[in-house]
Amino acid sequence: MTLRIALAGAGAFGEKHLDGLVKIDGVEVISLVGRRLEPTQAIAAKYGIGHATTELAEALDQPGLDAVILCTPTQMHAAQALQCLEAGKHVQVEIPLCDNLADGEAVLRKQQETGLVAMVGHTRRFNPSHQYLHRKIAAGELAVQQMDVQTYFFRRQNINAKGEARSWTDHLLWHHAAHTVDLFAYQAGPIVRANAIEGPIHPELGIAMDMSIQLKAESGAICTLSLSFNNDGPLGTFFRYICDNGTWIARYDDLVTGREEAVDVSKVDVSMNGIELQDREFVAAIREGREPNASVAQVMPCYRILDALEKQLAGS
C-alpha cells in the first residue's frame, strides 16, 4: 500500500528529505507546502509532486494523505505538529520539536492522546557513524567516557544552507545543541547535570553567537559542547568519542578512529544518508504500528535539559 506524504517547508532541508523519500519504496509525496507559491511550485515540478500550496491546512485536506514531514521554521514546529495530529495524520518534525518546553510537552500529550506516530528529526541517531558506535555500546563492547563536540558555522546573517535569506532566526541552544544533548543521552545514558555559558548577543539577530555547554550522564560520562555562528573555518558538527576501549571521530555519516584511520560504516544500514534513514524509520513505524526511534516521547528529556539551560542562562 502506498504511503502518501505531504512535506511542509520547501527550503534547503526540505529538499534533502525529498531526495531521501524518492529512494523509499511505496512512498509518494502528494503535496508540498512553502512560504511563497511560485518557488514552491517549481520545486514540486522538479520532484513530480502534484500539489503545491502555501497553506498547511490545504495540504492536510488532500485525499488519501497519511502523514506529514515538517521542515518549516523552528517557531512553527510545535503548533504545526499539533495541527497535523489533530487532523489525524502521522507527523515527523524536523529538529527542534519546539523552542520552549511547554509547546513540546503539548505535542507529547497530543501524541499520547491520538496514538499516532510523532517523530522528531534527531538525525544523529540515524547517521551510520553514530549507529556503528551505538551498537558497540549496546553490545557492551565500549562505554563513553567523554564526548567532545564542536558545532561550528559562519552565520552572521540570517541565511539558510543554500545561502538564501531566512524568514526566521536560527538558535544555538534550541536547535543546534539539541542534536548533541539528545545524542549524548542516547549514547551515554540519562543526563543528570547540565551547565551553559554564552557569549555576546548579536545586536540585530538578538541571539548569542557563541555558547559552551557541559553535560554529565548518570553513567559518569561527560560531554563538552562548543557552538558558534562566528567560526570562519571548517563548518559543521564534529564528535570525538573518547571511550574506555578506543577513540573515534564522527563527521556526519563518516567515522574515523582517533588516529584518523577510516572506519567502514557502509554496511551499518541500507544507506549512508542519515536523512534518508530517518525517513525510512518514520515510514516503517507507521506501517508497523510502532513507536519510532526518536519519537517525541524519547526525545523529550533533551528538551527538558534545554529548558533548564535556558533558565540558567537567563539568570546568569
C-alpha positions in Angstrom: 0.0 0.0 0.0 1.3 3.4 -1.0 2.0 5.8 1.9 1.0 9.3 0.9 3.0 12.2 2.5 2.9 16.0 2.5 6.1 17.9 3.0 5.9 21.4 4.5 9.0 23.6 4.1 10.4 23.6 0.6 13.8 25.0 1.6 17.3 23.5 1.8 16.4 20.8 4.3 13.1 20.1 2.7 14.9 19.1 -0.5 17.2 16.7 1.5 14.0 14.9 2.7 12.6 14.8 -0.9 15.9 13.3 -2.1 15.6 10.6 0.6 11.9 9.9 0.1 12.3 9.1 -3.6 14.5 6.1 -2.6 11.9 4.5 -0.3 9.5 2.0 -2.0 5.8 2.6 -1.7 6.0 6.3 -0.7 4.5 9.2 -2.6 4.8 12.9 -1.8 1.5 14.3 -2.9 1.7 17.8 -1.5 4.4 20.4 -1.0 3.9 23.4 1.3 6.1 26.5 1.0 6.1 30.1 2.1 5.9 31.5 -1.4 3.8 29.8 -4.1 6.0 30.3 -7.2 9.2 28.7 -5.9 7.2 26.0 -4.1 5.6 25.1 -7.4 9.0 25.0 -9.1 10.3 22.5 -6.5 7.1 20.5 -6.7 7.6 20.2 -10.5 11.2 19.2 -10.1 10.2 16.2 -7.9 6.9 15.4 -9.7 4.7 16.5 -6.8 1.1 17.1 -8.0 0.0 19.7 -5.4 1.7 22.9 -4.2 0.3 25.4 -1.7 1.3 28.0 0.9 -1.2 26.6 3.5 -0.6 23.5 5.6 -4.4 23.2 6.2 -4.9 22.8 2.4 -2.3 20.0 2.3 -3.9 18.3 5.2 -7.2 18.2 3.2 -5.6 16.3 0.3 -7.4 13.0 -0.4 -5.6 9.9 1.0 -3.0 11.8 2.9 -1.4 9.6 5.6 1.5 11.7 7.1 3.3 15.0 7.1 7.0 15.9 7.4 7.6 19.4 8.8 10.7 21.2 7.6 9.3 24.7 8.4 10.8 27.4 10.7 11.6 26.4 14.2 9.0 28.7 15.7 6.2 26.9 13.8 7.2 23.3 14.6 5.1 22.6 17.7 1.9 24.3 16.5 2.1 22.6 13.1 2.8 19.2 14.7 -0.4 19.7 16.8 -2.3 20.7 13.7 -1.2 17.5 11.9 -2.0 15.2 14.9 -5.4 16.9 15.3 -6.1 16.2 11.6 -5.4 12.5 12.2 -2.0 12.5 10.4 1.2 10.9 11.5 4.0 13.6 11.7 7.7 13.9 11.6 9.0 17.3 12.8 12.5 18.4 11.9 14.7 19.3 14.8 13.9 21.0 17.1 10.5 19.9 18.2 9.9 23.3 19.9 11.7 26.4 21.1 10.0 26.3 24.5 9.3 23.4 26.8 5.5 24.0 27.2 4.9 23.6 23.5 6.9 20.4 23.3 5.0 18.9 26.2 1.7 19.8 24.5 2.8 17.8 21.4 3.7 14.8 23.6 0.2 14.9 25.2 -1.5 15.1 21.9 0.6 12.2 20.5 -0.4 10.1 23.6 -4.0 11.1 23.1 -4.1 10.1 19.4 -1.7 7.2 19.3 -0.3 8.4 16.0 3.3 8.3 15.1 5.1 11.5 16.1 8.8 11.6 15.5 11.5 14.3 15.7 14.3 14.7 13.2 17.2 13.8 15.6 19.3 12.7 12.7 22.4 11.8 14.7 20.6 8.7 15.9 20.5 7.6 12.3 23.8 8.6 10.8 25.8 5.3 10.2 28.8 6.7 12.1 26.8 7.1 15.3 24.8 3.9 14.7 28.1 2.0 14.5 29.1 3.2 17.9 25.7 2.8 19.4 25.7 -0.9 18.5 29.1 -1.4 20.2 27.8 0.5 23.3 24.6 -1.6 23.4 26.7 -4.8 23.0 28.9 -3.8 26.0 32.0 -3.6 23.8 32.7 0.0 24.9 31.5 2.8 27.1 31.7 6.5 26.5 34.0 8.4 29.0 33.8 11.8 27.3 32.3 13.3 24.2 33.9 16.4 22.8 31.7 18.1 20.3 32.2 21.2 18.1 29.2 22.7 16.2 30.6 25.5 14.1 29.1 27.8 11.5 29.9 31.1 10.0 26.4 32.7 10.0 26.4 36.4 10.9 23.5 37.0 8.5 20.1 35.3 8.6 20.6 32.9 5.7 20.0 29.1 5.1 22.2 26.3 3.9 21.6 27.4 0.3 22.7 31.0 1.0 19.1 32.3 0.8 17.5 34.8 3.2 15.6 33.1 6.0 12.2 34.2 7.3 13.2 33.1 10.8 16.2 33.2 13.2 18.2 30.0 14.0 19.3 29.3 17.6 22.3 27.7 19.0 20.6 26.3 22.1 17.2 25.2 21.0 18.3 23.9 17.6 22.0 23.0 17.3 22.6 22.0 20.9 19.5 19.7 20.7 21.4 17.4 18.4 24.2 16.8 20.8 22.2 16.8 24.1 20.0 14.1 22.7 22.8 12.1 21.1 24.9 12.2 24.4 22.0 10.8 26.3 21.4 8.2 23.6 25.0 7.0 23.7 25.9 7.5 27.4 22.6 7.3 29.3 20.3 9.9 31.1 21.8 13.3 31.8 22.0 14.3 35.4 23.9 17.6 35.3 24.0 20.4 32.8 25.7 23.8 32.6 25.9 26.5 30.0 27.5 29.9 29.4 27.0 32.1 26.3 28.9 34.9 24.6 27.7 38.4 23.5 24.2 38.8 22.0 24.2 39.8 18.3 22.8 43.3 18.1 20.5 42.6 15.1 19.7 38.8 15.4 19.1 39.0 19.1 20.8 35.7 19.8 24.1 34.5 21.4 26.6 33.7 18.6 28.8 31.6 20.8 27.9 29.1 23.6 29.5 26.4 25.7 27.6 23.5 27.3 28.8 20.9 29.8 26.8 17.7 30.5 27.2 14.7 32.8 25.4 11.4 32.4 24.2 9.1 35.1 26.9 6.7 33.9 29.6 9.2 34.9 30.4 10.1 31.3 30.8 13.8 30.5 30.3 15.9 27.4 31.8 19.3 26.4 29.9 21.1 23.6 31.2 24.2 21.9 28.9 26.1 19.5 29.5 29.1 17.3 28.0 31.1 14.5 31.3 33.2 14.4 33.6 30.4 13.2 35.3 31.2 9.8 36.7 27.7 9.1 35.5 24.1 8.6 31.8 24.1 9.1 29.5 21.5 10.6 29.5 19.3 13.7 32.3 17.1 14.7 32.1 14.5 17.5 35.0 13.0 19.3 34.1 9.9 21.3 36.7 9.1 24.0 35.8 5.6 25.2 37.2 3.0 27.6 38.1 0.9 24.6 39.1 3.3 21.8 38.6 6.8 20.4 36.5 7.8 17.4 35.7 10.9 15.5 32.3 11.2 13.7 31.7 13.7 10.9 28.1 13.3 9.9 27.9 9.9 8.1 31.6 9.3 8.2 33.7 7.8 11.0 37.5 7.6 11.7 39.5 6.4 14.7 41.3 8.9 17.0 44.3 8.4 14.7 42.3 9.4 11.6 42.0 5.8 10.3 38.8 5.4 8.2 36.2 3.0 9.6 33.9 1.3 7.0 30.3 2.0 8.1 28.9 1.3 4.6 27.3 -2.0 5.9 25.7 -0.5 9.0 22.4 0.3 7.3 20.8 0.3 3.8 22.0 3.8 3.1 24.9 6.1 4.0 22.4 9.1 4.2 21.2 9.9 7.7 18.2 11.9 6.5 17.1 9.0 4.2 17.5 6.5 7.1 15.5 8.9 9.4 12.7 8.9 6.8 12.8 5.2 6.4 12.3 4.8 10.2 9.3 7.2 10.1 7.7 5.2 7.2 8.4 1.8 8.9 7.0 2.9 12.2 3.7 4.0 10.5 3.5 0.7 8.5 4.3 -1.5 11.6 2.2 0.5 14.0 5.0 1.0 16.5 6.9 3.8 18.3 9.8 5.1 16.1 13.3 5.7 17.2 13.4 9.5 18.1 9.7 9.6 18.9 8.5 12.7 20.7 8.4 10.7 23.9 12.0 9.5 23.5 13.5 13.0 22.8 11.5 15.0 25.4 14.3 14.6 28.0 16.5 16.6 25.7 14.1 19.5 25.6 13.7 19.4 29.3 17.5 19.9 29.6 17.4 22.7 27.1 14.7 24.4 29.1 16.8 24.1 32.3 19.8 25.6 30.5 17.8 28.5 29.1 16.6 29.3 32.6 20.2 29.1 33.9 21.4 31.4 31.1 18.6 33.9 31.8 19.6 34.1 35.5 23.3 34.5 34.8 
